């Protein structure tokens, strides 16, 4: 962990498109000037995907080398359907198998981190949800290569979600085995909509200190830096452009500076519309330093 802020490099990037082919994600990240990036390795809306071909793996790795991005922090993200807290046996089994498959895909591609949401207990209760999600992640860790770290992402506070509350999230993380296979992705928008205010430097500092005191700073491998369209505590996960949402520039500036000084990568998952594009949002973050 870098201790001298002046010597730290801002590691920043976007969730980039891999449309047509996975190796295009590298080119897209390079064109944006990313020093980190995140990608879906397959269709994010489906349960299954065709196995990775050797050609796909080789092309992805070749593009990383050709664009001098081999040492850049790269993150895969789980697709949307899996629910690791589901009390329904079929859904839980499918979700766990999906996590195992995605971890193996990441390993083949040389992607060292995989981000996953915890899911919803669907009315079965938090205790049941915590037990279920712990079982899913522990099983995945035991059945996959150990060169991929699975990152748990805090939830947005939607109904029946597991891990929106910081204490609950920390309990899940503390029960994972082997702990060395896991890390944390902290999402600013999710924390805000779950009820944790970060709209000023003081409030951002207080929220962050609360989280790292519970979960451990050493476990934080990634920050999803997203503004929020929804109000604090609304439980609605709708990301907004940097500085144009309810969190705002002052709060996001705190996280940007902290990430830079502690060498924690920042990934933006901001929208693209007539107001701003990816370049605009990256520029907005860099202006916060």
C-alpha positions in Angstrom: 0.0 0.0 0.0 1.5 3.3 -1.1 1.9 5.7 1.9 3.3 8.8 0.2 0.4 10.7 -1.6 2.8 12.7 -3.8 4.3 9.6 -5.3 0.9 7.9 -5.9 -0.6 7.5 -9.4 -4.3 7.9 -9.9 -5.5 4.5 -11.1 -8.8 5.3 -13.0 -10.9 3.8 -15.7 -14.4 2.9 -16.9 -16.5 -0.2 -17.3 -15.8 -0.6 -21.0 -17.7 -2.3 -23.7 -16.5 -5.7 -25.1 -19.0 -5.8 -27.9 -18.0 -7.9 -30.9 -15.0 -9.4 -29.1 -13.4 -9.3 -25.7 -10.1 -7.8 -27.0 -12.0 -4.7 -28.1 -12.4 -3.9 -24.4 -8.7 -3.3 -24.2 -8.7 -1.0 -27.2 -11.7 0.9 -25.7 -9.9 1.3 -22.4 -6.7 2.5 -24.1 -8.6 5.0 -26.3 -10.1 6.6 -23.1 -6.7 6.8 -21.4 -7.6 4.4 -18.7 -5.0 3.1 -16.2 -7.6 0.5 -15.0 -10.7 -0.9 -16.5 -13.7 -3.2 -15.9 -15.5 -5.5 -18.3 -18.2 -8.1 -18.7 -16.5 -11.2 -20.1 -19.8 -12.4 -21.6 -23.5 -11.4 -22.1 -24.4 -9.8 -18.7 -28.1 -10.6 -19.0 -27.8 -14.3 -19.6 -27.3 -17.2 -17.2 -24.8 -19.1 -19.4 -22.3 -18.4 -22.2 -20.4 -20.4 -24.7 -17.0 -21.5 -23.3 -14.1 -19.2 -24.0 -12.2 -20.2 -27.2 -8.4 -20.3 -27.1 -8.4 -17.6 -29.8 -10.4 -15.3 -27.6 -8.1 -15.7 -24.7 -5.0 -15.2 -26.8 -6.3 -12.1 -28.6 -7.3 -10.5 -25.2 -3.8 -11.2 -23.8 -2.1 -10.0 -27.0 -4.0 -6.7 -26.9 -3.0 -6.2 -23.2 0.6 -6.7 -24.1 0.5 -4.6 -27.4 -1.1 -1.7 -25.6 1.2 -2.0 -22.5 -1.8 -2.6 -20.2 -0.6 -5.9 -18.7 0.1 -4.4 -15.3 -3.0 -2.3 -15.3 -5.7 -3.3 -12.7 -8.4 -5.2 -14.6 -11.7 -6.2 -13.2 -14.4 -8.5 -14.5 -18.0 -8.1 -13.3 -20.5 -10.8 -12.7 -23.6 -10.8 -15.0 -26.9 -9.5 -13.6 -29.2 -12.6 -13.1 -27.3 -14.5 -10.3 -28.6 -14.0 -6.7 -26.2 -15.4 -4.2 -28.6 -14.8 -1.3 -31.6 -16.5 -2.8 -33.5 -18.9 -0.6 -34.7 -20.8 -3.7 -32.6 -23.9 -4.2 -32.6 -23.8 -8.0 -31.8 -20.1 -8.2 -29.0 -20.5 -5.6 -27.5 -23.5 -7.5 -27.5 -21.6 -10.8 -26.1 -18.5 -9.2 -23.2 -20.4 -7.6 -22.4 -22.3 -10.8 -22.4 -19.0 -12.6 -19.9 -17.5 -10.1 -17.7 -20.6 -10.4 -17.8 -20.3 -14.2 -17.1 -16.6 -14.3 -14.1 -17.0 -11.9 -12.6 -19.7 -14.2 -13.2 -17.4 -17.2 -11.4 -14.6 -15.5 -8.5 -16.9 -14.6 -8.1 -17.9 -18.2 -8.1 -14.3 -19.4 -5.6 -13.2 -16.8 -8.1 -10.9 -15.1 -7.1 -10.9 -11.4 -10.4 -9.5 -9.9 -14.0 -10.4 -10.2 -16.7 -8.1 -8.8 -20.0 -9.6 -7.5 -23.1 -8.2 -5.8 -24.5 -10.1 -2.8 -28.1 -10.3 -3.9 -31.5 -10.4 -2.1 -32.9 -12.8 0.5 -36.3 -12.3 -1.0 -38.1 -12.1 2.3 -36.3 -15.0 4.0 -34.6 -12.7 6.4 -31.1 -11.2 6.8 -29.7 -14.1 8.8 -30.8 -16.6 6.2 -29.5 -14.4 3.4 -26.1 -14.0 5.1 -25.7 -17.8 5.5 -26.7 -18.4 1.9 -24.3 -15.8 0.4 -21.4 -17.0 2.5 -22.0 -20.6 1.3 -22.1 -19.5 -2.3 -18.8 -17.5 -2.1 -16.9 -20.1 -0.1 -17.9 -22.9 -2.5 -16.8 -20.8 -5.4 -13.4 -20.1 -3.8 -12.8 -23.8 -3.2 -13.6 -24.8 -6.7 -11.7 -22.2 -8.7 -8.1 -21.1 -9.4 -6.6 -19.0 -6.7 -5.2 -16.4 -9.1 -8.6 -14.6 -9.1 -9.7 -12.5 -6.1 -13.5 -12.3 -5.7 -14.6 -8.8 -4.7 -17.8 -8.4 -2.8 -19.7 -5.1 -3.6 -21.9 -3.3 -1.1 -25.6 -3.2 -2.0 -27.8 -0.2 -2.7 -30.4 -0.6 0.0 -33.2 -2.1 -2.2 -35.8 -4.2 -0.5 -34.5 -7.5 1.0 -30.9 -6.8 -0.2 -28.0 -8.3 1.7 -25.0 -6.2 2.5 -26.4 -2.7 2.2 -25.9 -2.1 5.9 -22.2 -1.8 6.7 -22.4 -4.1 9.8 -24.1 -6.7 7.8 -21.6 -6.4 4.9 -18.7 -6.8 7.4 -20.3 -9.9 8.9 -20.6 -11.6 5.5 -17.0 -10.7 4.7 -15.6 -11.9 8.0 -17.1 -15.4 7.5 -15.6 -16.1 4.1 -13.0 -18.8 3.8 -10.3 -18.8 2.8 -10.3 -15.0 3.4 -7.3 -14.5 1.2 -9.5 -15.3 -1.9 -11.7 -12.3 -1.2 -11.6 -8.5 -1.3 -14.0 -5.6 -1.3 -15.4 -3.2 -4.0 -17.0 -0.1 -2.4 -19.6 1.6 -4.5 -20.3 5.3 -3.6 -23.7 5.4 -5.2 -24.8 2.2 -3.5 -23.7 3.4 0.0 -25.5 6.7 -0.5 -28.8 5.2 -1.6 -28.5 2.8 1.3 -28.6 5.8 3.7 -24.9 6.8 4.2 -24.4 10.5 3.5 -21.2 11.5 1.6 -22.3 14.9 0.2 -19.6 16.9 2.1 -16.0 16.2 2.9 -16.9 15.7 6.6 -19.8 13.3 5.9 -17.7 11.4 3.3 -14.9 11.1 5.9 -17.3 9.9 8.6 -19.0 7.3 6.3 -15.7 6.0 5.0 -14.1 5.7 8.4 -17.2 3.8 9.6 -16.9 1.4 6.6 -13.1 0.7 6.8 -13.3 0.3 10.6 -15.8 -2.5 10.1 -14.4 -4.1 6.9 -10.7 -3.3 7.0 -8.9 -0.9 4.7 -6.5 -3.6 3.6 -9.4 -5.5 2.1 -10.5 -2.7 -0.2 -9.2 -3.5 -3.7 -11.5 -1.2 -5.8 -13.8 1.8 -5.5 -16.7 2.2 -7.9 -16.9 6.0 -8.1 -20.4 6.9 -9.1 -22.7 9.8 -8.3 -26.3 9.1 -7.5 -29.5 10.2 -9.2 -31.6 9.1 -6.3 -31.8 10.8 -2.9 -30.0 9.5 0.2 -31.6 6.3 1.5 -33.9 5.8 -1.5 -32.7 2.3 -2.1 -32.7 2.9 -5.9 -29.5 2.1 -7.8 -29.4 4.7 -10.5 -25.9 6.1 -11.3 -25.4 9.7 -12.3 -22.6 11.6 -14.0 -19.8 12.7 -11.7 -20.7 15.9 -9.9 -24.2 16.1 -11.3 -25.9 13.9 -8.7 -26.9 14.0 -5.1 -23.5 13.1 -3.8 -21.8 15.9 -5.7 -18.2 17.0 -6.3 -17.1 17.6 -2.7 -17.9 14.1 -1.5 -16.6 12.4 -4.6 -13.4 14.5 -4.3 -12.7 13.0 -0.9 -12.9 9.4 -2.3 -10.8 10.4 -5.4 -8.0 11.8 -3.3 -8.1 8.9 -0.8 -7.9 6.4 -3.6 -5.0 8.2 -5.2 -3.0 8.4 -2.0 -3.7 4.7 -1.1 -3.2 3.4 -4.6 -6.8 2.0 -4.8 -8.2 1.8 -8.4 -11.3 3.8 -9.3 -13.8 2.5 -11.8 -16.6 4.7 -13.1 -20.0 3.1 -14.1 -21.6 6.4 -15.2 -24.3 6.7 -17.9 -23.7 8.0 -21.5 -26.2 10.5 -22.7 -26.5 13.9 -24.4 -25.1 15.6 -21.2 -21.9 13.7 -20.7 -19.8 10.8 -22.2 -17.1 8.6 -20.7 -14.4 11.2 -21.5 -16.3 13.9 -19.8 -16.7 11.8 -16.6 -13.0 10.8 -16.5 -12.1 14.5 -16.9 -14.5 15.5 -14.1 -12.8 13.0 -11.7 -9.3 14.1 -12.6 -10.4 17.7 -11.9 -11.3 16.7 -8.3 -7.7 16.0 -7.3 
